[in-house]
Amino acid sequence: MNRIIVEPREHVFETILGQDSAKRLLRTMIASNRLPRALLVHGRPGVGKRSLAYALAKLVNAFPEGERADCRSAACRKIARGVYIDLIEIAPSGPGGQIRVESAHEAGARLATAPIEGQRKVLLVLDSHRMNVATANALLKTIEEPPSYALIILVTDRPGMLLPTIRSRATPVRCCETPCETLAAWLLERLAQLGGDRERARFVAALAEGRVGRALELIATGLLENRNDSLQALVDFHREGYRAFMITAYRLSKGEAGLAGALSLLFSWYRDLLVNRVAPTATELLFNKDQLERLRAMASRFTLEGLVEALERIARRFDLADRIAIPQLVLESLLVEVGMATKC
């Protein structure tokens, strides 16, 4: 099977699945010497933003060979190992998960000196939405008056949280989801864990909503192995009622998939119940196609309004997935709300 590149800094354009529009735009800008000094690479979590940012840092210092997997330039090799002196990275740190203002000042000072090894010096700001006002203002001066050799790449899945003054000075580059069939075929070709099972590959691709990083994370955390027990826990919950909400939350939260994995599974299940209620014969729309009998047995027990409300309640919890939260407690409160919505 073909090797999967998990570490974002090892990617080049050629190894990134999808993102054809973004790669084509950036390639054209570089070739015509019209690459902006600041870029805002944005998209949903797990869609491939960091991979694209590192690949771009390679390409601007090794064009055009830097987009190929067999590139042996110093920039490509050293960026992949994290030792390239002309790549400056800042990211959130500390218990607050913020980008420190000191990091912005240090990055600005380093960017002010000419590149040592490459043609361009690149400043990569990861999770840039985690800048507070002081940090953003410190970085703003660098973005407003960058040296001619500089490239600043802001990476975020929440561009709306950036200061308008930052957003207005950076050219947006959107990373899009990959079609689920394309992602499923890619996973099937590369992952022994799927055992050649096309339906399992389609389920993971659908659950990840076309985001390759999210798909790999779901597989790595053992979500597939624990799925049957998790779904049975939901069946038991709706059969036994509120007295089972604590044990159900425990069964959903155990394992390494974490809160995000449990919420994704919950959302896929209640979505499929809704689809089955609205269009019972449209099995091609289901995420959990292999659970059709379970779905049909449960779907008739719920109203459309109840399922829609349950999905809304689950969707609101996704914001907690990347914060400091105890999965079981979040799931316990969620199951109480889902039970009320579906009249458990």
Secondary structure, 3 states (H helix, E strand, C coil): CCCCCCCHHHCCHHHCCCCHHHHHHHHHHHHCCCCCCEEEEECCCCCCHHHHHHHHHHHHHCCCHHHCCCCCCHHHHHHHHCCCCCEEEECCECCCCEECHHHHHHHHHHHCCCCCCCCCEEEEECCHHHECHHHHHHHHHHHHCCCCCEEEEEEECCHHHCCHHHHCCCEEEECCCCCHHHHHHHHHHHCHHHCCCHHHHHHHHHHCCCCHHHHHHHHHCCHHHHHHHHHHHHHHHHHHHHHHHHHHHHHHHCCCCHHHHHHHHHHHHHHHHHHHHHCCCCHHHCCCHHHHHHHHHHHCCCCHHHHHHHHHHHHHHHHHCCCCCCHHHHHHHHHHHHHHHCCC
